[in-house]
Amino acid sequence: MKVTVNGALCTGHGRCYSLAPDVFEPDDEGYNLERDVPIDVPAEHEESARLAAHACPEGAISMAES
């Protein structure tokens, strides 16, 4: 699975990296570090990545099966 964080929508709530710290990482300002680029999610972290995507209040995280 791949996830992408839309940088225009991300407002830095931090739910993604709180729920899936092995997938998402904050930058110095609290936004997701990797924005607007697909992130490969290892199979063992797919469930937490899905939870993080659904918890994003802006809907900034999109998922695609690889």
Residue pairs with C-beta under 8 A, 6 or more apart in sequence:
1 40
1 41
1 43
1 46
1 49
1 63
1 64
1 65
1 66
2 38
2 39
2 40
2 41
2 63
2 64
2 66
3 23
3 38
3 39
3 41
3 49
3 53
3 61
3 62
3 63
3 64
4 36
4 37
4 38
4 39
4 61
4 62
4 64
5 16
5 24
5 32
5 34
5 35
5 36
5 39
5 60
5 61
6 35
6 36
6 60
6 61
6 62
7 31
7 35
7 36
9 58
9 59
9 60
10 31
10 32
10 35
10 58
10 60
11 31
11 57
11 58
11 60
12 26
12 29
12 30
12 31
12 32
13 56
13 57
13 58
14 26
14 30
15 52
15 55
15 56
15 57
16 23
16 24
16 32
16 52
16 53
16 55
16 56
16 61
17 24
17 25
17 26
17 32
17 52
18 52
19 48
19 51
19 52
19 55
20 45
20 48
20 49
20 51
20 52
22 42
22 45
22 48
23 39
23 41
23 45
23 48
23 49
23 52
24 32
24 33
24 34
24 39
24 49
24 52
25 32
25 33
25 34
26 32
26 33
27 33
32 60
38 64
40 66
41 49
49 63
50 63
52 61
53 61
53 62
53 63
